[in-house]
């Protein structure tokens, strides 16, 4: 059986679980505690030298990078196709993945840690918090993590990151029409890829940014109505943590709202 190393709230884990569930692929679950630093454990780093989730092990093959994992799953398990058959359609899907990987995902990390788990991290012993930050391999990501944990939404990185996420919402609003999917004729890997980032804004009490964009809001409702969403996303979410994220978002909304205009 395929093994998935993942985390319930991880955006990249969510998009892989969506594809696995939509395709009906069973997996052995190996949850990684990102707050305590499980992604930095030596045994896990042997699988994923980037110190991130998810990682898939399928038939002895170790697969990393969620966008590429989902393309692999669509190639290896083609019974429920999740990409268009035509070359232009597949290029469009890859462009969404490229946008997420290069711009949106790094921005989401900044926004998330400036709001969501920040209070928990500040309560950790300083040596534990510093050890987990110092274990992040990428120096830019390491510096941004330290900054947003220290300064929250007042961190210099925050405004640009938020604007990158809002740019994703604008691109989706421009692209979508009622009943349409980003992946072509049906829900697919572009939709699965984007959903966790829209959801993250909702979780940190920025749902009004979604509601202000009618085509996006309609798409969001349709995704949440899918059976795969209930199983692969909602069923994994720890309600107390989501509530904490949302309350933390509400607490800083007066500082954040002017940056959304």
C-alpha angles and dihedrals in degrees: 000000000000113000122217122198104197149132128240096234099034110118093214092048091051094055092050092047089051091056093044092051096042089053093043094239113160118219142183108242122227109177119206119206104224096183094058091043101254090150088067096054111124095237092051093046088058086064098038115023090186091070092231140110146278113052123169125202111195122174089339094310117123113217126189137175110064097230090053092042090057091049088050091051091051090051097043097041104034098160092101104034116210100182131063116264094228124082095235091052091050091050089054090052091050091051090058089050092049091051091051096047098044103037117003102047096053089046091050091055090056094047093044098051093042089061119007113055097006096110092050092050092049089055092056118098106273093239091054093048093047093047092054093047093046090052092064103107099210110076095208092051090044092053093046092050092052091047098050094045089053099041106021115199089350090067112118090237095056104079095050091047092051091049090052090055092047088050088059090054090050092050091051093048090052093048103041128079125184110294094007128127130212090229097056126258096001144016108298147153095298090056091044089049096051099040098078092056093051088046091051091058088050091050093053091053098262095119090124088071088060095043091053090064109065100194092047092047091051091050091048091054092050093050091049089052093058117106089231091059093056092049103034101036117011094040091057098045115107103226096212091054093048089049090050091050091050094047091048089050092051090049093059099034093105088061095041101044096070089055091058096061 
